[in-house]
Amino acid sequence: STGTGTIVMATVKGDVHDIGKNIVGVVLQCNNYEVVDLGVDVSPEAFVAAGEKESPRFVMMSALITLTMDSMRKTIQIMDAAGVRKQVRVGIGGAPVTQKFADEIGADFYGSDAYGCVEKCNQLLQ
């Protein structure tokens, strides 16, 4: 992978919102990250498969509705069980998501907006 590293990102299962995710993806690309966008309504298993295939530095999950936030928790649990979790930093974002929730589900960081997300990634790579 070129530049700063590969990031796998997607909107979690049950959620089809992608504007925020797309903005974050563009801003990351502008900052030399290689972005693999899995799209929307993405299952935990698809996150695991992409984690194995792409060997990313980061896996990022987006959710815009409160009901789908639990998909983030499930995805991290399944990534953990598959052995992929320990190889990546997990970032989460979206309107209902908070740092408290990130801590609760075992994510590495929460990004409140695209630039915040880039800053967190840069910090974690140092």
C-alpha positions in Angstrom: 0.0 0.0 0.0 1.1 3.5 -0.7 1.6 6.5 1.5 0.4 6.3 5.1 -1.4 3.0 5.0 -4.6 1.3 4.1 -8.0 2.0 5.7 -11.0 -0.3 5.4 -14.2 1.6 6.0 -17.9 1.0 5.7 -21.3 1.8 7.2 -22.3 -1.1 9.5 -25.0 -3.7 9.0 -28.5 -2.4 9.0 -27.5 1.2 8.1 -27.5 2.6 4.6 -26.3 6.2 5.2 -23.1 7.0 3.4 -22.6 10.7 3.0 -20.6 11.1 6.2 -18.5 8.0 5.4 -17.8 9.2 1.9 -16.7 12.6 3.1 -14.3 11.0 5.6 -13.0 8.7 2.8 -12.2 11.6 0.5 -10.5 13.6 3.3 -8.4 10.5 4.2 -7.4 10.0 0.6 -6.4 13.6 0.4 -4.1 12.9 3.3 -2.3 10.0 1.6 -4.3 7.1 3.0 -5.4 4.3 0.7 -9.1 3.8 1.3 -11.0 0.6 0.7 -14.7 1.4 1.0 -16.9 -1.6 1.5 -20.1 0.5 1.1 -23.2 0.4 3.3 -25.1 -2.3 5.3 -21.8 -4.2 5.7 -21.8 -7.4 7.8 -19.3 -8.1 10.5 -18.0 -11.0 8.4 -17.4 -8.7 5.5 -15.3 -6.5 7.7 -13.3 -9.6 8.8 -12.8 -10.7 5.2 -11.5 -7.3 4.2 -9.3 -7.2 7.2 -7.7 -10.4 6.2 -7.4 -9.5 2.5 -6.2 -5.9 2.8 -4.1 -6.0 5.9 -5.2 -2.4 6.8 -3.7 -0.2 9.5 -7.3 0.9 10.4 -10.8 -0.3 10.2 -13.5 2.4 10.4 -17.1 2.0 11.0 -19.9 4.5 10.5 -23.5 4.5 11.9 -26.1 7.2 11.6 -29.0 5.7 13.4 -28.9 4.7 17.1 -30.4 1.2 16.3 -27.4 0.2 14.2 -24.7 1.3 16.8 -24.9 -2.3 18.2 -23.6 -3.5 14.9 -20.4 -1.8 15.7 -20.1 -3.7 18.9 -20.9 -7.0 17.1 -18.4 -6.3 14.4 -15.6 -5.7 16.9 -16.5 -8.9 18.7 -16.5 -10.9 15.5 -13.2 -9.3 14.4 -11.8 -10.3 17.8 -12.9 -13.9 17.5 -11.4 -14.1 14.0 -8.1 -12.8 15.2 -8.3 -9.7 13.0 -9.0 -7.2 15.7 -5.5 -7.2 17.3 -3.8 -6.3 13.9 -5.8 -3.1 13.4 -6.9 0.1 15.0 -10.7 0.5 15.0 -12.3 3.9 14.6 -16.0 4.7 14.7 -18.0 7.7 13.8 -21.5 9.0 13.0 -24.0 11.3 14.5 -25.2 9.2 17.5 -21.7 7.9 18.3 -19.6 9.2 21.2 -16.2 8.6 22.8 -18.0 7.0 25.7 -19.6 4.5 23.3 -16.2 3.9 21.6 -14.7 3.0 25.0 -17.6 0.8 25.9 -17.3 -1.4 22.7 -13.5 -1.5 22.6 -12.9 0.8 19.7 -9.5 2.6 19.6 -10.9 6.0 18.8 -14.0 8.0 17.9 -13.9 10.7 15.2 -16.4 13.5 15.5 -15.7 14.7 11.9 -13.5 14.0 8.9 -10.6 16.1 10.0 -10.7 14.8 13.6 -10.6 11.3 12.1 -7.5 12.1 10.0 -5.8 13.7 13.1 -6.5 10.6 15.2 -5.1 8.3 12.5 -1.9 10.4 12.1 -1.4 10.4 15.9 -1.9 6.6 16.1 0.7 6.0 13.3 3.4 8.0 15.1 
